[in-house]
Amino acid sequence: MSILETRPFRWPDEAACERFAQALAACPQIGDLSIELDGGLGAGKTSLVRHLLRALGVTGRIKSPSYAVVEDYVPPRLNGLPAHHFDFYRFSDPREWEDAGFRDTFAAPGLKLSEWPDKAAGMLPPPDLRLAIEVNADDSRDVRAQAHTPQGQALLAELARRLASQPGRPDGQPD
């Protein structure tokens, strides 16, 4: 899988994760993307998804799809397009992805957010964007964003632009 661009970000705290999600939600490309979230247990993958879905206008409970594998939403700010939150943690064989019928979901328009994508390795189409989240000793997060498609690259450029203009920037740079 080729990487077109990589950018580092830093989340010193939960508020920075939320600002990152809000900036991501404001990008015009967000409605029809596949984003993979990589990181260990407790890295902040589900927190990011919750902040993102809230920023896209989802109200009510946003559940982790650990047992259901996928939770579906129709965020008001996606103009009728769905958002699918996947968690492949419990997969023991990547072929479970195919057996579950997710090929059609990934081929259709909408936002696809995938936690533990390595558990469906070889089955998932290439993501537009991959976010690798690493927890530091001080509980901050280092995030490596990789664009794998031109659409992901456009999103990454727009995201960086939006974050650079925010106070309390989650990109590791001083205000």
Rosetta constraint file for C-alpha pairs under 8 A:
AtomPair CA 1 CA 126 HARMONIC 6.80 0.50
AtomPair CA 1 CA 148 HARMONIC 7.23 0.50
AtomPair CA 2 CA 148 HARMONIC 5.92 0.50
AtomPair CA 3 CA 146 HARMONIC 6.32 0.50
AtomPair CA 3 CA 147 HARMONIC 5.87 0.50
AtomPair CA 3 CA 148 HARMONIC 4.75 0.50
AtomPair CA 3 CA 149 HARMONIC 7.77 0.50
AtomPair CA 4 CA 146 HARMONIC 7.37 0.50
AtomPair CA 4 CA 147 HARMONIC 5.53 0.50
AtomPair CA 4 CA 148 HARMONIC 5.50 0.50
AtomPair CA 4 CA 149 HARMONIC 6.80 0.50
AtomPair CA 4 CA 150 HARMONIC 7.59 0.50
AtomPair CA 4 CA 153 HARMONIC 6.80 0.50
AtomPair CA 5 CA 146 HARMONIC 5.73 0.50
AtomPair CA 5 CA 147 HARMONIC 5.23 0.50
AtomPair CA 5 CA 148 HARMONIC 7.38 0.50
AtomPair CA 5 CA 153 HARMONIC 6.51 0.50
AtomPair CA 6 CA 144 HARMONIC 6.79 0.50
AtomPair CA 6 CA 145 HARMONIC 5.50 0.50
AtomPair CA 6 CA 146 HARMONIC 4.41 0.50
AtomPair CA 6 CA 147 HARMONIC 6.36 0.50
AtomPair CA 7 CA 144 HARMONIC 5.93 0.50
AtomPair CA 7 CA 145 HARMONIC 5.23 0.50
AtomPair CA 7 CA 146 HARMONIC 6.64 0.50
AtomPair CA 7 CA 156 HARMONIC 7.86 0.50
AtomPair CA 8 CA 142 HARMONIC 7.20 0.50
AtomPair CA 8 CA 143 HARMONIC 5.74 0.50
AtomPair CA 8 CA 144 HARMONIC 4.64 0.50
AtomPair CA 8 CA 145 HARMONIC 6.16 0.50
AtomPair CA 8 CA 171 HARMONIC 6.94 0.50
AtomPair CA 8 CA 172 HARMONIC 7.99 0.50
AtomPair CA 9 CA 142 HARMONIC 5.98 0.50
AtomPair CA 9 CA 143 HARMONIC 4.95 0.50
AtomPair CA 9 CA 144 HARMONIC 6.32 0.50
AtomPair CA 9 CA 145 HARMONIC 7.55 0.50
AtomPair CA 9 CA 170 HARMONIC 6.20 0.50
AtomPair CA 9 CA 171 HARMONIC 4.04 0.50
AtomPair CA 9 CA 172 HARMONIC 5.78 0.50
AtomPair CA 10 CA 16 HARMONIC 8.00 0.50
AtomPair CA 10 CA 140 HARMONIC 7.29 0.50
AtomPair CA 10 CA 141 HARMONIC 5.65 0.50
AtomPair CA 10 CA 142 HARMONIC 4.60 0.50
AtomPair CA 10 CA 143 HARMONIC 5.85 0.50
AtomPair CA 10 CA 170 HARMONIC 5.20 0.50
AtomPair CA 10 CA 171 HARMONIC 4.88 0.50
AtomPair CA 10 CA 172 HARMONIC 4.75 0.50
AtomPair CA 11 CA 15 HARMONIC 7.97 0.50
AtomPair CA 11 CA 16 HARMONIC 4.96 0.50
AtomPair CA 11 CA 17 HARMONIC 5.67 0.50
AtomPair CA 11 CA 140 HARMONIC 5.66 0.50
AtomPair CA 11 CA 141 HARMONIC 4.91 0.50
AtomPair CA 11 CA 142 HARMONIC 6.39 0.50
AtomPair CA 11 CA 143 HARMONIC 7.55 0.50
AtomPair CA 11 CA 170 HARMONIC 5.00 0.50
AtomPair CA 11 CA 171 HARMONIC 7.09 0.50
AtomPair CA 11 CA 172 HARMONIC 7.42 0.50
AtomPair CA 12 CA 16 HARMONIC 6.30 0.50
AtomPair CA 12 CA 139 HARMONIC 7.54 0.50
AtomPair CA 12 CA 140 HARMONIC 4.35 0.50
AtomPair CA 12 CA 141 HARMONIC 6.25 0.50
AtomPair CA 12 CA 170 HARMONIC 7.06 0.50
AtomPair CA 13 CA 17 HARMONIC 6.75 0.50
AtomPair CA 13 CA 139 HARMONIC 7.50 0.50
AtomPair CA 13 CA 140 HARMONIC 5.72 0.50
AtomPair CA 13 CA 141 HARMONIC 7.59 0.50
AtomPair CA 14 CA 18 HARMONIC 6.32 0.50
AtomPair CA 15 CA 19 HARMONIC 6.22 0.50
AtomPair CA 16 CA 20 HARMONIC 6.09 0.50
AtomPair CA 16 CA 168 HARMONIC 7.24 0.50
AtomPair CA 16 CA 169 HARMONIC 7.08 0.50
AtomPair CA 16 CA 170 HARMONIC 5.06 0.50
AtomPair CA 17 CA 21 HARMONIC 6.25 0.50
AtomPair CA 17 CA 47 HARMONIC 7.92 0.50
AtomPair CA 17 CA 48 HARMONIC 6.29 0.50
AtomPair CA 17 CA 51 HARMONIC 7.75 0.50
AtomPair CA 17 CA 170 HARMONIC 7.17 0.50
AtomPair CA 18 CA 22 HARMONIC 6.18 0.50
AtomPair CA 18 CA 48 HARMONIC 6.89 0.50
AtomPair CA 18 CA 51 HARMONIC 5.47 0.50
AtomPair CA 18 CA 52 HARMONIC 7.55 0.50
AtomPair CA 19 CA 23 HARMONIC 6.16 0.50
AtomPair CA 19 CA 163 HARMONIC 7.96 0.50
AtomPair CA 19 CA 169 HARMONIC 7.93 0.50
AtomPair CA 19 CA 170 HARMONIC 7.17 0.50
AtomPair CA 20 CA 24 HARMONIC 6.14 0.50
AtomPair CA 20 CA 163 HARMONIC 7.01 0.50
AtomPair CA 20 CA 170 HARMONIC 6.45 0.50
AtomPair CA 21 CA 25 HARMONIC 6.06 0.50
AtomPair CA 21 CA 48 HARMONIC 6.25 0.50
AtomPair CA 21 CA 49 HARMONIC 7.69 0.50
AtomPair CA 21 CA 51 HARMONIC 5.67 0.50
AtomPair CA 21 CA 52 HARMONIC 4.62 0.50
AtomPair CA 21 CA 55 HARMONIC 7.02 0.50
AtomPair CA 22 CA 26 HARMONIC 6.30 0.50
AtomPair CA 22 CA 51 HARMONIC 7.22 0.50
AtomPair CA 22 CA 52 HARMONIC 6.21 0.50
AtomPair CA 22 CA 55 HARMONIC 5.40 0.50
AtomPair CA 23 CA 27 HARMONIC 6.68 0.50
AtomPair CA 23 CA 159 HARMONIC 6.09 0.50
AtomPair CA 23 CA 162 HARMONIC 5.92 0.50
AtomPair CA 23 CA 163 HARMONIC 6.29 0.50
AtomPair CA 24 CA 30 HARMONIC 7.09 0.50
AtomPair CA 24 CA 52 HARMONIC 7.23 0.50
AtomPair CA 24 CA 159 HARMONIC 5.80 0.50
AtomPair CA 25 CA 30 HARMONIC 6.33 0.50
AtomPair CA 25 CA 52 HARMONIC 6.07 0.50
AtomPair CA 25 CA 55 HARMONIC 5.98 0.50
AtomPair CA 25 CA 56 HARMONIC 5.90 0.50
AtomPair CA 26 CA 30 HARMONIC 7.69 0.50
AtomPair CA 27 CA 155 HARMONIC 6.54 0.50
AtomPair CA 27 CA 158 HARMONIC 6.29 0.50
AtomPair CA 27 CA 159 HARMONIC 6.48 0.50
AtomPair CA 28 CA 155 HARMONIC 7.82 0.50
AtomPair CA 29 CA 33 HARMONIC 7.19 0.50
AtomPair CA 29 CA 151 HARMONIC 7.15 0.50
AtomPair CA 29 CA 154 HARMONIC 7.67 0.50
AtomPair CA 29 CA 155 HARMONIC 5.87 0.50
AtomPair CA 30 CA 78 HARMONIC 7.97 0.50
AtomPair CA 30 CA 111 HARMONIC 6.82 0.50
AtomPair CA 30 CA 155 HARMONIC 7.39 0.50
AtomPair CA 31 CA 78 HARMONIC 5.41 0.50
AtomPair CA 31 CA 81 HARMONIC 6.69 0.50
AtomPair CA 31 CA 109 HARMONIC 7.96 0.50
AtomPair CA 31 CA 110 HARMONIC 5.60 0.50
AtomPair CA 31 CA 111 HARMONIC 5.45 0.50
AtomPair CA 32 CA 81 HARMONIC 7.82 0.50
AtomPair CA 32 CA 109 HARMONIC 5.48 0.50
AtomPair CA 32 CA 110 HARMONIC 4.34 0.50
AtomPair CA 32 CA 111 HARMONIC 4.93 0.50
AtomPair CA 32 CA 112 HARMONIC 7.79 0.50
AtomPair CA 33 CA 109 HARMONIC 7.96 0.50
AtomPair CA 33 CA 110 HARMONIC 6.50 0.50
AtomPair CA 33 CA 111 HARMONIC 4.93 0.50
AtomPair CA 33 CA 112 HARMONIC 6.15 0.50
AtomPair CA 33 CA 127 HARMONIC 7.67 0.50
AtomPair CA 33 CA 128 HARMONIC 6.07 0.50
AtomPair CA 33 CA 129 HARMONIC 7.88 0.50
AtomPair CA 33 CA 151 HARMONIC 7.88 0.50
AtomPair CA 33 CA 152 HARMONIC 7.60 0.50
AtomPair CA 34 CA 106 HARMONIC 7.80 0.50
AtomPair CA 34 CA 111 HARMONIC 5.98 0.50
AtomPair CA 34 CA 112 HARMONIC 4.56 0.50
AtomPair CA 34 CA 113 HARMONIC 6.07 0.50
AtomPair CA 34 CA 114 HARMONIC 7.71 0.50
AtomPair CA 34 CA 127 HARMONIC 4.95 0.50
AtomPair CA 34 CA 128 HARMONIC 5.32 0.50
AtomPair CA 34 CA 129 HARMONIC 6.62 0.50
AtomPair CA 35 CA 111 HARMONIC 7.82 0.50
AtomPair CA 35 CA 112 HARMONIC 6.09 0.50
AtomPair CA 35 CA 113 HARMONIC 4.95 0.50
AtomPair CA 35 CA 114 HARMONIC 6.27 0.50
AtomPair CA 35 CA 127 HARMONIC 5.60 0.50
AtomPair CA 35 CA 128 HARMONIC 6.04 0.50
AtomPair CA 35 CA 129 HARMONIC 4.84 0.50
AtomPair CA 35 CA 130 HARMONIC 5.58 0.50
AtomPair CA 35 CA 131 HARMONIC 7.38 0.50
AtomPair CA 36 CA 113 HARMONIC 5.94 0.50
AtomPair CA 36 CA 114 HARMONIC 4.77 0.50
AtomPair CA 36 CA 115 HARMONIC 6.21 0.50
AtomPair CA 36 CA 116 HARMONIC 7.81 0.50
AtomPair CA 36 CA 117 HARMONIC 6.34 0.50
AtomPair CA 36 CA 127 HARMONIC 6.27 0.50
AtomPair CA 36 CA 129 HARMONIC 6.41 0.50
AtomPair CA 36 CA 130 HARMONIC 4.62 0.50
AtomPair CA 36 CA 131 HARMONIC 6.14 0.50
AtomPair CA 37 CA 45 HARMONIC 6.05 0.50
AtomPair CA 37 CA 113 HARMONIC 7.25 0.50
AtomPair CA 37 CA 114 HARMONIC 5.89 0.50
AtomPair CA 37 CA 115 HARMONIC 4.96 0.50
AtomPair CA 37 CA 116 HARMONIC 6.75 0.50
AtomPair CA 37 CA 117 HARMONIC 7.23 0.50
AtomPair CA 37 CA 130 HARMONIC 6.01 0.50
AtomPair CA 37 CA 131 HARMONIC 4.98 0.50
AtomPair CA 37 CA 132 HARMONIC 6.08 0.50
AtomPair CA 37 CA 133 HARMONIC 7.48 0.50
AtomPair CA 38 CA 45 HARMONIC 7.31 0.50
AtomPair CA 38 CA 115 HARMONIC 6.42 0.50
AtomPair CA 38 CA 116 HARMONIC 6.04 0.50
AtomPair CA 38 CA 117 HARMONIC 7.13 0.50
AtomPair CA 38 CA 130 HARMONIC 7.35 0.50
AtomPair CA 38 CA 131 HARMONIC 6.03 0.50
AtomPair CA 38 CA 132 HARMONIC 4.57 0.50
AtomPair CA 38 CA 133 HARMONIC 6.06 0.50
AtomPair CA 39 CA 43 HARMONIC 5.55 0.50
AtomPair CA 39 CA 44 HARMONIC 7.83 0.50
AtomPair CA 39 CA 45 HARMONIC 7.09 0.50
AtomPair CA 39 CA 116 HARMONIC 7.70 0.50
AtomPair CA 39 CA 132 HARMONIC 5.78 0.50
AtomPair CA 39 CA 133 HARMONIC 4.93 0.50
AtomPair CA 39 CA 134 HARMONIC 6.08 0.50
AtomPair CA 40 CA 133 HARMONIC 7.93 0.50
AtomPair CA 40 CA 134 HARMONIC 7.58 0.50
AtomPair CA 43 CA 133 HARMONIC 6.12 0.50
AtomPair CA 43 CA 134 HARMONIC 6.31 0.50
AtomPair CA 43 CA 135 HARMONIC 5.78 0.50
AtomPair CA 43 CA 141 HARMONIC 7.58 0.50
AtomPair CA 44 CA 48 HARMONIC 6.06 0.50
AtomPair CA 44 CA 133 HARMONIC 7.34 0.50
AtomPair CA 45 CA 49 HARMONIC 6.43 0.50
AtomPair CA 45 CA 115 HARMONIC 6.81 0.50
AtomPair CA 45 CA 133 HARMONIC 7.53 0.50
AtomPair CA 46 CA 50 HARMONIC 6.13 0.50
AtomPair CA 46 CA 64 HARMONIC 6.74 0.50
AtomPair CA 46 CA 115 HARMONIC 7.82 0.50
AtomPair CA 47 CA 51 HARMONIC 6.19 0.50
AtomPair CA 48 CA 52 HARMONIC 6.04 0.50
AtomPair CA 49 CA 53 HARMONIC 6.03 0.50
AtomPair CA 49 CA 85 HARMONIC 7.72 0.50
AtomPair CA 49 CA 113 HARMONIC 7.51 0.50
AtomPair CA 50 CA 54 HARMONIC 6.10 0.50
AtomPair CA 50 CA 62 HARMONIC 6.34 0.50
AtomPair CA 51 CA 55 HARMONIC 6.12 0.50
AtomPair CA 52 CA 56 HARMONIC 6.23 0.50
AtomPair CA 53 CA 57 HARMONIC 6.45 0.50
AtomPair CA 53 CA 58 HARMONIC 5.49 0.50
AtomPair CA 53 CA 62 HARMONIC 8.00 0.50
AtomPair CA 53 CA 75 HARMONIC 6.97 0.50
AtomPair CA 54 CA 58 HARMONIC 4.92 0.50
AtomPair CA 54 CA 59 HARMONIC 6.59 0.50
AtomPair CA 56 CA 75 HARMONIC 5.56 0.50
AtomPair CA 56 CA 76 HARMONIC 6.52 0.50
AtomPair CA 56 CA 77 HARMONIC 5.06 0.50
AtomPair CA 56 CA 78 HARMONIC 7.01 0.50
AtomPair CA 57 CA 75 HARMONIC 5.44 0.50
AtomPair CA 57 CA 76 HARMONIC 5.39 0.50
AtomPair CA 57 CA 77 HARMONIC 5.99 0.50
AtomPair CA 58 CA 73 HARMONIC 7.48 0.50
AtomPair CA 58 CA 74 HARMONIC 7.50 0.50
AtomPair CA 58 CA 75 HARMONIC 5.15 0.50
AtomPair CA 58 CA 76 HARMONIC 6.90 0.50
AtomPair CA 63 CA 71 HARMONIC 7.30 0.50
AtomPair CA 64 CA 71 HARMONIC 7.61 0.50
AtomPair CA 64 CA 87 HARMONIC 7.71 0.50
AtomPair CA 65 CA 69 HARMONIC 4.85 0.50
AtomPair CA 65 CA 70 HARMONIC 5.11 0.50
AtomPair CA 65 CA 71 HARMONIC 5.64 0.50
AtomPair CA 65 CA 85 HARMONIC 6.93 0.50
AtomPair CA 65 CA 86 HARMONIC 6.22 0.50
AtomPair CA 65 CA 87 HARMONIC 5.54 0.50
AtomPair CA 66 CA 70 HARMONIC 7.83 0.50
AtomPair CA 66 CA 87 HARMONIC 5.46 0.50
AtomPair CA 66 CA 88 HARMONIC 7.36 0.50
AtomPair CA 66 CA 89 HARMONIC 6.79 0.50
AtomPair CA 66 CA 90 HARMONIC 7.16 0.50
AtomPair CA 67 CA 90 HARMONIC 7.63 0.50
AtomPair CA 69 CA 86 HARMONIC 5.53 0.50
AtomPair CA 69 CA 87 HARMONIC 5.08 0.50
AtomPair CA 69 CA 88 HARMONIC 6.12 0.50
AtomPair CA 69 CA 90 HARMONIC 7.97 0.50
AtomPair CA 70 CA 84 HARMONIC 6.51 0.50
AtomPair CA 70 CA 85 HARMONIC 5.42 0.50
AtomPair CA 70 CA 86 HARMONIC 4.37 0.50
AtomPair CA 70 CA 87 HARMONIC 6.38 0.50
AtomPair CA 71 CA 84 HARMONIC 5.86 0.50
AtomPair CA 71 CA 85 HARMONIC 5.21 0.50
AtomPair CA 71 CA 86 HARMONIC 6.66 0.50
AtomPair CA 72 CA 82 HARMONIC 6.98 0.50
AtomPair CA 72 CA 83 HARMONIC 5.89 0.50
AtomPair CA 72 CA 84 HARMONIC 4.62 0.50
AtomPair CA 72 CA 85 HARMONIC 6.37 0.50
AtomPair CA 73 CA 82 HARMONIC 5.71 0.50
AtomPair CA 73 CA 83 HARMONIC 5.10 0.50
AtomPair CA 73 CA 84 HARMONIC 6.35 0.50
AtomPair CA 74 CA 78 HARMONIC 7.38 0.50
AtomPair CA 74 CA 80 HARMONIC 6.35 0.50
AtomPair CA 74 CA 81 HARMONIC 6.31 0.50
AtomPair CA 74 CA 82 HARMONIC 4.57 0.50
AtomPair CA 74 CA 83 HARMONIC 5.99 0.50
AtomPair CA 75 CA 79 HARMONIC 7.61 0.50
AtomPair CA 75 CA 80 HARMONIC 7.33 0.50
AtomPair CA 75 CA 81 HARMONIC 7.49 0.50
AtomPair CA 75 CA 82 HARMONIC 6.76 0.50
AtomPair CA 75 CA 83 HARMONIC 6.89 0.50
AtomPair CA 76 CA 80 HARMONIC 6.84 0.50
AtomPair CA 78 CA 82 HARMONIC 7.26 0.50
AtomPair CA 81 CA 109 HARMONIC 6.86 0.50
AtomPair CA 81 CA 110 HARMONIC 5.13 0.50
AtomPair CA 81 CA 111 HARMONIC 7.59 0.50
AtomPair CA 82 CA 109 HARMONIC 7.72 0.50
AtomPair CA 82 CA 110 HARMONIC 4.99 0.50
AtomPair CA 82 CA 111 HARMONIC 6.34 0.50
AtomPair CA 83 CA 110 HARMONIC 5.72 0.50
AtomPair CA 83 CA 111 HARMONIC 4.50 0.50
AtomPair CA 83 CA 112 HARMONIC 5.93 0.50
AtomPair CA 83 CA 113 HARMONIC 7.62 0.50
AtomPair CA 84 CA 110 HARMONIC 7.66 0.50
AtomPair CA 84 CA 111 HARMONIC 6.14 0.50
AtomPair CA 84 CA 112 HARMONIC 4.93 0.50
AtomPair CA 84 CA 113 HARMONIC 6.12 0.50
AtomPair CA 85 CA 112 HARMONIC 6.21 0.50
AtomPair CA 85 CA 113 HARMONIC 4.84 0.50
AtomPair CA 85 CA 114 HARMONIC 6.12 0.50
AtomPair CA 85 CA 115 HARMONIC 7.88 0.50
AtomPair CA 86 CA 112 HARMONIC 7.47 0.50
AtomPair CA 86 CA 113 HARMONIC 5.97 0.50
AtomPair CA 86 CA 114 HARMONIC 4.65 0.50
AtomPair CA 86 CA 115 HARMONIC 5.97 0.50
AtomPair CA 87 CA 114 HARMONIC 5.91 0.50
AtomPair CA 87 CA 115 HARMONIC 4.66 0.50
AtomPair CA 87 CA 116 HARMONIC 6.12 0.50
AtomPair CA 87 CA 117 HARMONIC 7.83 0.50
AtomPair CA 88 CA 114 HARMONIC 7.41 0.50
AtomPair CA 88 CA 115 HARMONIC 6.22 0.50
AtomPair CA 88 CA 116 HARMONIC 5.27 0.50
AtomPair CA 88 CA 117 HARMONIC 6.33 0.50
AtomPair CA 88 CA 119 HARMONIC 5.78 0.50
AtomPair CA 88 CA 120 HARMONIC 6.69 0.50
AtomPair CA 89 CA 115 HARMONIC 7.32 0.50
AtomPair CA 89 CA 116 HARMONIC 5.41 0.50
AtomPair CA 89 CA 119 HARMONIC 6.36 0.50
AtomPair CA 90 CA 119 HARMONIC 7.90 0.50
AtomPair CA 91 CA 96 HARMONIC 6.55 0.50
AtomPair CA 91 CA 119 HARMONIC 5.83 0.50
AtomPair CA 91 CA 120 HARMONIC 7.21 0.50
AtomPair CA 92 CA 96 HARMONIC 7.74 0.50
AtomPair CA 92 CA 119 HARMONIC 6.99 0.50
AtomPair CA 93 CA 119 HARMONIC 6.99 0.50
AtomPair CA 93 CA 120 HARMONIC 7.14 0.50
AtomPair CA 94 CA 98 HARMONIC 7.79 0.50
AtomPair CA 94 CA 119 HARMONIC 5.79 0.50
AtomPair CA 94 CA 120 HARMONIC 4.02 0.50
AtomPair CA 94 CA 121 HARMONIC 5.80 0.50
AtomPair CA 94 CA 122 HARMONIC 7.12 0.50
AtomPair CA 94 CA 123 HARMONIC 6.44 0.50
AtomPair CA 95 CA 99 HARMONIC 6.31 0.50
AtomPair CA 95 CA 120 HARMONIC 7.12 0.50
AtomPair CA 95 CA 123 HARMONIC 7.02 0.50
AtomPair CA 96 CA 100 HARMONIC 5.99 0.50
AtomPair CA 96 CA 120 HARMONIC 7.57 0.50
AtomPair CA 97 CA 101 HARMONIC 6.72 0.50
AtomPair CA 97 CA 102 HARMONIC 6.04 0.50
AtomPair CA 97 CA 103 HARMONIC 7.80 0.50
AtomPair CA 97 CA 120 HARMONIC 6.16 0.50
AtomPair CA 97 CA 123 HARMONIC 6.73 0.50
AtomPair CA 97 CA 124 HARMONIC 7.90 0.50
AtomPair CA 98 CA 102 HARMONIC 6.13 0.50
AtomPair CA 98 CA 103 HARMONIC 6.46 0.50
AtomPair CA 98 CA 123 HARMONIC 7.08 0.50
AtomPair CA 101 CA 105 HARMONIC 7.66 0.50
AtomPair CA 102 CA 106 HARMONIC 6.24 0.50
AtomPair CA 103 CA 107 HARMONIC 6.21 0.50
AtomPair CA 103 CA 124 HARMONIC 7.98 0.50
AtomPair CA 104 CA 108 HARMONIC 6.21 0.50
AtomPair CA 106 CA 112 HARMONIC 7.03 0.50
AtomPair CA 106 CA 125 HARMONIC 7.55 0.50
AtomPair CA 116 CA 120 HARMONIC 7.80 0.50
AtomPair CA 117 CA 121 HARMONIC 6.38 0.50
AtomPair CA 117 CA 124 HARMONIC 7.57 0.50
AtomPair CA 120 CA 124 HARMONIC 6.30 0.50
AtomPair CA 126 CA 148 HARMONIC 7.04 0.50
AtomPair CA 127 CA 147 HARMONIC 8.00 0.50
AtomPair CA 127 CA 148 HARMONIC 6.25 0.50
AtomPair CA 127 CA 149 HARMONIC 7.44 0.50
AtomPair CA 128 CA 147 HARMONIC 5.83 0.50
AtomPair CA 128 CA 148 HARMONIC 5.09 0.50
AtomPair CA 128 CA 149 HARMONIC 5.01 0.50
AtomPair CA 128 CA 150 HARMONIC 7.69 0.50
AtomPair CA 128 CA 151 HARMONIC 6.39 0.50
AtomPair CA 128 CA 152 HARMONIC 4.35 0.50
AtomPair CA 128 CA 153 HARMONIC 7.70 0.50
AtomPair CA 129 CA 145 HARMONIC 6.81 0.50
AtomPair CA 129 CA 146 HARMONIC 5.59 0.50
AtomPair CA 129 CA 147 HARMONIC 4.63 0.50
AtomPair CA 129 CA 148 HARMONIC 5.92 0.50
AtomPair CA 129 CA 149 HARMONIC 7.53 0.50
AtomPair CA 129 CA 152 HARMONIC 5.20 0.50
AtomPair CA 129 CA 153 HARMONIC 7.79 0.50
AtomPair CA 129 CA 156 HARMONIC 7.90 0.50
AtomPair CA 130 CA 144 HARMONIC 7.97 0.50
AtomPair CA 130 CA 145 HARMONIC 5.73 0.50
AtomPair CA 130 CA 146 HARMONIC 5.12 0.50
AtomPair CA 130 CA 147 HARMONIC 6.59 0.50
AtomPair CA 130 CA 148 HARMONIC 7.65 0.50
AtomPair CA 131 CA 143 HARMONIC 6.36 0.50
AtomPair CA 131 CA 144 HARMONIC 5.70 0.50
AtomPair CA 131 CA 145 HARMONIC 4.63 0.50
AtomPair CA 131 CA 146 HARMONIC 6.50 0.50
AtomPair CA 132 CA 143 HARMONIC 5.50 0.50
AtomPair CA 132 CA 144 HARMONIC 5.11 0.50
AtomPair CA 132 CA 145 HARMONIC 6.52 0.50
AtomPair CA 133 CA 141 HARMONIC 6.36 0.50
AtomPair CA 133 CA 142 HARMONIC 5.84 0.50
AtomPair CA 133 CA 143 HARMONIC 4.58 0.50
AtomPair CA 133 CA 144 HARMONIC 6.66 0.50
AtomPair CA 134 CA 141 HARMONIC 5.48 0.50
AtomPair CA 134 CA 142 HARMONIC 5.21 0.50
AtomPair CA 134 CA 143 HARMONIC 6.37 0.50
AtomPair CA 135 CA 139 HARMONIC 5.91 0.50
AtomPair CA 135 CA 140 HARMONIC 6.05 0.50
AtomPair CA 135 CA 141 HARMONIC 4.73 0.50
AtomPair CA 135 CA 142 HARMONIC 6.61 0.50
AtomPair CA 136 CA 140 HARMONIC 5.37 0.50
AtomPair CA 136 CA 141 HARMONIC 5.85 0.50
AtomPair CA 136 CA 142 HARMONIC 7.22 0.50
AtomPair CA 145 CA 156 HARMONIC 7.62 0.50
AtomPair CA 147 CA 152 HARMONIC 4.79 0.50
AtomPair CA 147 CA 153 HARMONIC 4.90 0.50
AtomPair CA 147 CA 156 HARMONIC 6.76 0.50
AtomPair CA 148 CA 152 HARMONIC 6.15 0.50
AtomPair CA 148 CA 153 HARMONIC 7.08 0.50
AtomPair CA 149 CA 153 HARMONIC 6.13 0.50
AtomPair CA 150 CA 154 HARMONIC 6.17 0.50
AtomPair CA 151 CA 155 HARMONIC 6.23 0.50
AtomPair CA 152 CA 156 HARMONIC 6.05 0.50
AtomPair CA 153 CA 157 HARMONIC 6.26 0.50
AtomPair CA 154 CA 158 HARMONIC 6.23 0.50
AtomPair CA 155 CA 159 HARMONIC 5.92 0.50
AtomPair CA 156 CA 160 HARMONIC 6.10 0.50
AtomPair CA 157 CA 161 HARMONIC 6.21 0.50
AtomPair CA 158 CA 162 HARMONIC 6.17 0.50
AtomPair CA 159 CA 163 HARMONIC 6.09 0.50
AtomPair CA 160 CA 164 HARMONIC 6.03 0.50
AtomPair CA 161 CA 165 HARMONIC 6.67 0.50
AtomPair CA 162 CA 166 HARMONIC 6.74 0.50
AtomPair CA 163 CA 169 HARMONIC 6.07 0.50
AtomPair CA 163 CA 170 HARMONIC 7.00 0.50
AtomPair CA 163 CA 171 HARMONIC 7.05 0.50
AtomPair CA 164 CA 169 HARMONIC 6.50 0.50
AtomPair CA 164 CA 171 HARMONIC 7.56 0.50
AtomPair CA 165 CA 169 HARMONIC 7.82 0.50
AtomPair CA 167 CA 175 HARMONIC 6.17 0.50
AtomPair CA 168 CA 174 HARMONIC 7.83 0.50
AtomPair CA 168 CA 175 HARMONIC 5.98 0.50
AtomPair CA 169 CA 173 HARMONIC 6.63 0.50
AtomPair CA 169 CA 174 HARMONIC 7.13 0.50
AtomPair CA 169 CA 175 HARMONIC 6.32 0.50
